[in-house]
Amino acid sequence: MRTFKMGSFIFAIVLIICCLFTNSVAKANYEIQMDDIKVAKEAVSPSINRHVITNQPLELYGPEQEATFYYEIRSTVDESGNELVLKLKHSELLIEPSSVSVSIDDEKVKTIALNNEQLTNQLTIPLTGNHLSKGFHKVTVSFHGILKEGVCVDQETSGNYLMIGIDSYIQLSGEVPGEASLSDYPSLFTMNGNANVTIVLPDLASLGTRNSGTALGAFLAERANVEIIRESKLETVKGNLIFIGAQDEFVSEKMKKLLSKAEVKAPAEGLVLSLHHIVGNGGTVESLIVTGKSPEQIKKRIEILLNEQYSKQLIGQKMEVKSEPAKTTKENGEIVTFKSLGVGNLTFDRFNKKSETYFGYAPSSIPNDKNAQLELRLKRSETLGQIDEELSTNVTNQAPELVIFVNEIPHSINLQNLGEEEDGIYTVTLPIERNVIKNNRMISLSFEANGLRVKNPCFSFDDNRWVYVMDDSFISFPNNDAADVGMLSSFPFPFSELSKKVMIILPAAVEVDDDDLLTLYNSLVVNGRVPLVELADGGQLKDDELGDQHLLFIGGLANQPVLEKHADDLIVSHKTGVPNFQPFGFLQEAVDYYSWMQESPFSKDHLMMMIGQMGETEKKINDKLLDSIKNLEDPATIAVQTKDQRFYTNAMQVSSMAGELKSKQTQTEGKESVVWWFVGFASLLIMILIVLIVVKRNRERNRLEV
């Protein structure tokens, strides 16, 4: 019996040791010590993190209005040093009992009085206990403003306001990161106190790897500051790291050591995603390794990291993925979702009347004779459907409505007459006229609810009236099978079409910096989606490879051999060896960077665009030029940026040519109408003559018979 107990004791000890050993191996695999990587101070999460709660001054209007913010606790924090700080400013017209109250997770935590003796306030609220539990927390700021005492005094004027400053923040002390999961991507790299992300490519990265890495950088650049470096430059890092490339492409000893410590082995087919803490010289950063047997294996699946539909399905700290995401098509028309515009679920009530403004892009080709459709999915309070006309007049002076501003043009919905509901959800469809969408297809979207709050100061009611706009609402655009119009005002389309083939052609024998290429990819991002393009070397291409796609050339004709024999087909003459912009109204000597768009010389059904520079500069792609083109509204085919960074286009010339064409068309139509008038008149004369002849013959025949 004693022997059995001793054996059991020894077995337990061995089991504990094995468990400890197993855990240490797992931890060592997740946490990688790399002393030869220096971590800059700005890359290290500080012991005190400040999170801004609003990126623009927010005004609340009286007599009552609320604003809601959210913060997230991702890991353990210190018990002290955590606080919410609100910088407030209010109207000098406010009198007692005006006040502002703050609630956290629907629990009132503080209320202060507002008066005209102190117009600015800093409201500091310690965060303790349940306020620091892991997960999301809601902060509600409620404003109650009084301008004048007395019965039936109208308090709702523009002078009754409270402003929440952009310098308001939430401070969290001593956040301790735990072991993360792939499910935390991309927020793990963009929101954990780090504003910088570094993407590391192999020194000899193939075009496929470079394409995948740059597309990933463009996706993350919507959320953080991104830089792309090569593996030999991996010395001092300023932020979290993402390594991307085929396993055999990494050749430096540092990268080989890192991959070995990470125990990453590329599968025969597919890619592997592996998440790690890298403990470097000076601090710890998050890292993600994306690798496969070949660049093609990565390229086929890189959309997993570019599309939330796929990335939210990631699990664990290491995952092999063999699935290939389905390609997006537009057989059923184009849909721009509220989510892609950054619009979340919105609630409007007597406290919240307006939303912020959201921006995005419509599809490239919208038929001129067809309208888009705005489909709203709504919920509303039961009391809204029960308001009679007398009550609406007494309480709000207007019927309850939701106004949707599309490019600042209002579209109204009567909240009392929403039709039939399904599971408590109303679906309302509004036509959006074609002329509402700007020429550059920029969409601005905002909301305002009317008739939900008291406007009659002599009337009081206790009804809770609200409308809830769901984030799965969308704008749908009809298909247009017509060819794309070759205008720069359509940029970044058609090169951002998810269903179109697009090739970006690098200049032959000229190096385009990784950050320059990232600038170009950034300009192609529309509504948060990164198009998957082909990246090609201009020195290796042949004509038969270019016909079935849109083409975007970099570097000018002199660096694109495939275009040289098609020089006569270009809208910009190159007879002197350089592009001649004088015929288009530009001073040749002033031009620094340029771009033009036209029909592709290799296919009448596709477009080509050129981006180049006049001088020999290291920077091949200018971000200011691309930004100006992307915001261009007037139709133009050529754009230049001068040496003093001024932007000009040939829009006036294009407009004049369009006017001349219309005038010629009108003249032609006029001539044709004159010709047809004469033809009709002659035909009428002939018919009259025939009738007269027939009548005369009949008379003569009748006379002879008599």
Number of C-alpha atoms within 10 A of each C-alpha: 6 7 8 9 10 11 12 12 12 12 12 12 12 12 12 12 12 12 12 12 12 12 12 12 12 11 14 15 18 21 20 19 18 16 12 13 18 18 23 17 14 14 22 18 19 15 13 16 18 17 18 14 21 14 10 11 12 14 17 24 24 24 22 23 22 21 16 14 12 13 16 14 15 19 16 15 20 15 13 12 15 22 18 19 19 21 16 21 18 23 21 17 16 24 18 15 14 19 19 20 17 24 16 19 15 11 11 13 13 14 15 12 13 26 20 13 10 11 15 17 14 11 17 15 15 15 19 14 8 10 19 21 15 13 11 13 17 15 19 18 20 21 24 24 31 23 24 13 12 8 8 10 13 17 20 19 11 9 16 22 25 26 17 21 18 16 16 22 19 20 18 23 18 19 19 13 15 10 14 18 16 21 15 16 18 17 12 18 25 21 13 16 19 22 17 22 26 21 22 21 28 23 15 14 19 18 16 22 26 23 24 26 27 25 28 22 27 27 23 22 19 14 17 18 15 23 20 22 18 16 21 16 11 17 14 16 22 20 29 26 25 22 24 28 29 24 20 14 20 23 14 12 11 17 17 14 12 16 19 12 16 21 12 19 16 19 16 11 15 21 29 20 23 25 24 24 24 24 19 20 15 15 15 23 21 23 23 22 21 23 29 28 20 22 24 18 22 26 23 18 19 23 24 19 20 22 15 13 11 12 17 15 10 19 14 13 17 18 14 18 17 15 12 14 14 8 9 10 12 13 9 10 13 20 18 18 19 22 16 20 21 15 21 14 14 15 19 21 21 19 21 21 21 18 16 11 16 16 17 18 20 23 23 22 20 22 15 10 8 15 19 21 18 22 17 21 17 23 20 21 16 15 12 22 14 10 15 11 11 9 15 17 15 16 20 18 17 15 19 24 19 22 18 21 17 20 17 13 14 15 15 14 17 12 22 17 11 16 9 10 11 7 6 11 17 16 15 16 13 16 14 19 13 16 10 15 20 16 17 24 24 17 18 17 20 19 21 17 24 20 22 26 24 20 19 17 16 12 12 11 9 5 13 13 19 23 21 16 21 19 19 16 21 20 19 21 23 19 16 16 9 10 11 17 18 22 23 27 26 27 23 23 25 24 27 23 23 19 15 19 18 25 21 23 21 22 23 20 11 15 12 17 15 16 17 17 22 25 21 20 24 21 18 25 21 20 17 19 20 23 23 26 21 17 19 18 15 22 16 11 15 11 10 8 10 18 15 16 20 24 26 19 22 26 24 20 22 15 19 21 17 17 20 14 8 12 15 13 15 19 15 19 16 16 10 7 9 13 20 16 20 12 11 16 12 17 12 14 11 15 22 19 23 26 22 21 26 21 21 21 20 21 14 12 15 24 24 24 23 18 23 23 21 17 10 7 9 11 14 22 24 18 16 15 21 23 14 17 25 20 17 23 17 19 21 23 21 25 27 26 22 19 13 9 14 14 17 19 24 20 21 14 15 18 14 12 12 12 12 12 12 12 12 12 12 12 12 12 12 12 12 11 12 12 12 12 12 11 12 12 12 12 12 12 12 12 12 12 12 12 11 12 11 11 12 11 11 11 11 11 11 9 9 7 7 6
